[in-house]
Amino acid sequence: MRSLETWLSLYGQSHQNRTNQRIHEVCVPLITWSLLGLLWAIPTPESFGAFNWSWLFVILASFFYLTLKSFKAISVALGLVLPFMFLNHFYLESFLGSYFLITWVLIFVVAWIGQFIGHKIEGKKPSFFEDLQFLLIGPIWVFLGDKS
């Protein structure tokens, strides 16, 4: 089992270029935010009650973050970022109405295009091509990773 420091170091190896880092600092949170929005927009069974697919994803991702045994990672992901995003989705759902889903699709696509542009500039392929778990490390790296 890799430690948080090992994950961040490995992720950082393909994120050395300052322009790519800046792109990631914008696009990774946008991807996370829009992914949760996309999942939020999927109709849920009545048995879910107040929960939705976005909550289910966060619960499953939380198990991964707990394996890192890092208070910093858990507190950033679950304590700071996700509550803001959930509250935001709750209000945006009523504000955007029928545009809710298309908003998240557009943000998701544009942010991924930005990511791939960043990696083209970097000259290295995205980390998740090696291991899909890096998709969960990206948001933590934005807040805690060494970008020197």
VOPAGU-2260 file (C-alpha; in pm, 1 decimal, decimal comma):
REM VOPAGU-2260
SITE   aa  ch    i         X         Y         Z
SITE  MET   A    0       0,0       0,0       0,0
SITE  ARG   A    1     148,4     334,5    -105,7
SITE  SER   A    2     165,8     624,8     134,8
SITE  LEU   A    3      24,1     964,6      50,3
SITE  GLU   A    4     377,1    1099,4      10,5
SITE  THR   A    5     459,7     823,8    -240,1
SITE  TRP   A    6     141,1     889,0    -439,1
SITE  LEU   A    7     208,0    1264,4    -447,4
SITE  SER   A    8     569,4    1211,7    -550,5
SITE  LEU   A    9     473,8     974,9    -832,0
SITE  TYR   A   10     199,5    1210,0    -950,0
SITE  GLY   A   11     438,6    1503,2    -939,0
SITE  GLN   A   12     683,3    1328,8   -1172,2
SITE  SER   A   13     453,8    1392,3   -1468,4
SITE  HIS   A   14     367,2    1743,9   -1351,1
SITE  GLN   A   15     700,1    1929,0   -1346,5
SITE  ASN   A   16     626,9    2199,8   -1602,5
SITE  ARG   A   17     497,4    2518,7   -1437,7
SITE  THR   A   18     235,5    2578,6   -1709,7
SITE  ASN   A   19     104,8    2223,0   -1674,5
SITE  GLN   A   20      90,6    2268,9   -1296,7
SITE  ARG   A   21    -112,3    2589,3   -1331,3
SITE  ILE   A   22    -348,2    2422,2   -1578,2
SITE  HIS   A   23    -395,4    2135,6   -1332,3
SITE  GLU   A   24    -460,9    2375,7   -1045,6
SITE  VAL   A   25    -761,0    2504,6   -1241,6
SITE  CYS   A   26    -873,6    2196,5   -1433,6
SITE  VAL   A   27    -850,1    1926,0   -1166,3
SITE  PRO   A   28   -1094,5    2101,4    -929,6
SITE  LEU   A   29   -1320,8    2175,4   -1227,4
SITE  ILE   A   30   -1317,4    1808,1   -1327,3
SITE  THR   A   31   -1396,4    1700,4    -971,9
SITE  TRP   A   32   -1671,1    1961,6    -940,4
SITE  SER   A   33   -1826,0    1873,2   -1276,6
SITE  LEU   A   34   -1799,3    1496,6   -1218,1
SITE  LEU   A   35   -1992,4    1536,9    -896,0
SITE  GLY   A   36   -2242,8    1751,8   -1085,7
SITE  LEU   A   37   -2283,2    1486,8   -1354,4
SITE  LEU   A   38   -2336,8    1218,3   -1093,1
SITE  TRP   A   39   -2575,6    1448,8    -905,8
SITE  ALA   A   40   -2784,9    1483,9   -1223,2
SITE  ILE   A   41   -2840,7    1108,3   -1266,5
SITE  PRO   A   42   -3184,9    1013,2   -1137,1
SITE  THR   A   43   -3168,2     800,3    -823,0
SITE  PRO   A   44   -3395,6     527,0    -692,5
SITE  GLU   A   45   -3640,5     624,3    -419,2
SITE  SER   A   46   -3452,7     397,6    -181,6
SITE  PHE   A   47   -3158,4     642,9    -190,7
SITE  GLY   A   48   -3360,9     897,0       7,0
SITE  ALA   A   49   -3165,8    1223,4      27,6
SITE  PHE   A   50   -2854,2    1062,2    -120,0
SITE  ASN   A   51   -2763,3    1055,3    -488,3
SITE  TRP   A   52   -2494,0     901,8    -711,3
SITE  SER   A   53   -2258,1    1184,4    -622,6
SITE  TRP   A   54   -2276,0    1085,0    -255,5
SITE  LEU   A   55   -2215,7     720,8    -343,5
SITE  PHE   A   56   -1904,0     814,5    -541,9
SITE  VAL   A   57   -1772,2    1022,9    -251,5
SITE  ILE   A   58   -1832,6     740,4      -5,1
SITE  LEU   A   59   -1640,9     497,0    -226,6
SITE  ALA   A   60   -1358,5     748,0    -286,3
SITE  SER   A   61   -1342,3     805,5      89,3
SITE  PHE   A   62   -1243,4     443,8     140,5
SITE  PHE   A   63    -941,3     505,8     -81,6
SITE  TYR   A   64    -851,0     825,8     104,7
SITE  LEU   A   65    -879,9     641,4     436,9
SITE  THR   A   66    -625,8     383,3     315,6
SITE  LEU   A   67    -375,1     668,1     279,9
SITE  LYS   A   68    -386,5     710,0     657,5
SITE  SER   A   69    -326,8    1079,4     611,4
SITE  PHE   A   70    -524,3    1330,3     812,8
SITE  LYS   A   71    -420,4    1598,4     562,2
SITE  ALA   A   72    -562,7    1411,9     261,4
SITE  ILE   A   73    -883,8    1320,1     439,4
SITE  SER   A   74    -940,2    1667,7     577,5
SITE  VAL   A   75    -872,0    1839,4     243,6
SITE  ALA   A   76   -1092,7    1601,9      44,4
SITE  LEU   A   77   -1374,2    1542,9     287,8
SITE  GLY   A   78   -1355,6    1843,0     514,8
SITE  LEU   A   79   -1288,0    2135,0     283,2
SITE  VAL   A   80   -1350,7    2061,3     -81,1
SITE  LEU   A   81   -1642,9    1818,6     -98,1
SITE  PRO   A   82   -1881,1    1999,4     140,0
SITE  PHE   A   83   -1835,3    2317,2     -66,1
SITE  MET   A   84   -1899,5    2129,6    -390,8
SITE  PHE   A   85   -2207,8    1953,3    -255,0
SITE  LEU   A   86   -2358,5    2271,8    -120,2
SITE  ASN   A   87   -2285,0    2436,1    -451,3
SITE  HIS   A   88   -2458,3    2157,3    -647,4
SITE  PHE   A   89   -2759,8    2170,7    -420,7
SITE  TYR   A   90   -2815,5    2538,7    -502,3
SITE  LEU   A   91   -2711,5    2521,0    -867,4
SITE  GLU   A   92   -2956,6    2240,1    -937,0
SITE  SER   A   93   -3252,0    2470,7    -871,1
SITE  PHE   A   94   -3083,1    2777,5   -1022,8
SITE  LEU   A   95   -2981,2    2611,7   -1351,8
SITE  GLY   A   96   -3292,0    2396,1   -1388,3
SITE  SER   A   97   -3286,4    2217,7   -1723,3
SITE  TYR   A   98   -2933,2    2349,4   -1792,3
SITE  PHE   A   99   -2789,0    2166,2   -1489,4
SITE  LEU   A  100   -2669,1    1860,5   -1681,3
SITE  ILE   A  101   -2535,3    2043,4   -1987,6
SITE  THR   A  102   -2342,0    2282,3   -1761,6
SITE  TRP   A  103   -2152,4    1992,0   -1605,4
SITE  VAL   A  104   -2093,5    1820,9   -1938,8
SITE  LEU   A  105   -1940,7    2140,3   -2083,1
SITE  ILE   A  106   -1721,6    2207,5   -1778,9
SITE  PHE   A  107   -1608,0    1844,0   -1770,1
SITE  VAL   A  108   -1512,2    1836,6   -2139,8
SITE  VAL   A  109   -1337,7    2176,3   -2140,3
SITE  ALA   A  110   -1142,7    2091,0   -1823,1
SITE  TRP   A  111   -1023,7    1759,1   -1969,3
SITE  ILE   A  112    -915,8    1935,4   -2287,1
SITE  GLY   A  113    -715,3    2170,4   -2064,7
SITE  GLN   A  114    -556,7    1874,0   -1887,5
SITE  PHE   A  115    -444,7    1716,9   -2213,7
SITE  ILE   A  116    -308,1    2049,9   -2337,7
SITE  GLY   A  117    -109,0    2071,2   -2013,9
SITE  HIS   A  118      31,9    1724,2   -2067,7
SITE  LYS   A  119     116,7    1806,5   -2428,8
SITE  ILE   A  120     314,6    2105,4   -2299,1
SITE  GLU   A  121     471,7    1882,5   -2031,0
SITE  GLY   A  122     560,8    1617,0   -2285,2
SITE  LYS   A  123     445,9    1338,5   -2053,4
SITE  LYS   A  124     131,0    1131,3   -2053,5
SITE  PRO   A  125    -121,0    1170,8   -1769,0
SITE  SER   A  126     -51,8     961,9   -1458,8
SITE  PHE   A  127    -387,1     785,9   -1470,5
SITE  PHE   A  128    -272,3     604,9   -1785,6
SITE  GLU   A  129     -44,0     410,8   -1548,2
SITE  ASP   A  130    -290,4     368,1   -1260,6
SITE  LEU   A  131    -652,0     486,3   -1241,9
SITE  GLN   A  132    -608,3     560,8    -870,7
SITE  PHE   A  133    -419,5     874,3    -978,0
SITE  LEU   A  134    -760,8    1018,7   -1068,4
SITE  LEU   A  135    -824,3    1033,8    -693,3
SITE  ILE   A  136    -473,6    1163,5    -618,6
SITE  GLY   A  137    -499,8    1462,1    -856,5
SITE  PRO   A  138    -734,1    1665,1    -634,8
SITE  ILE   A  139    -516,0    1602,5    -329,0
SITE  TRP   A  140    -200,3    1695,1    -524,5
SITE  VAL   A  141    -353,5    2029,1    -624,7
SITE  PHE   A  142    -386,9    2123,4    -257,9
SITE  LEU   A  143     -96,1    1936,0     -95,6
SITE  GLY   A  144     152,8    1843,8    -368,4
SITE  ASP   A  145     504,1    1984,4    -393,5
SITE  LYS   A  146     513,4    2199,3    -706,8
SITE  SER   A  147     866,7    2331,0    -675,5
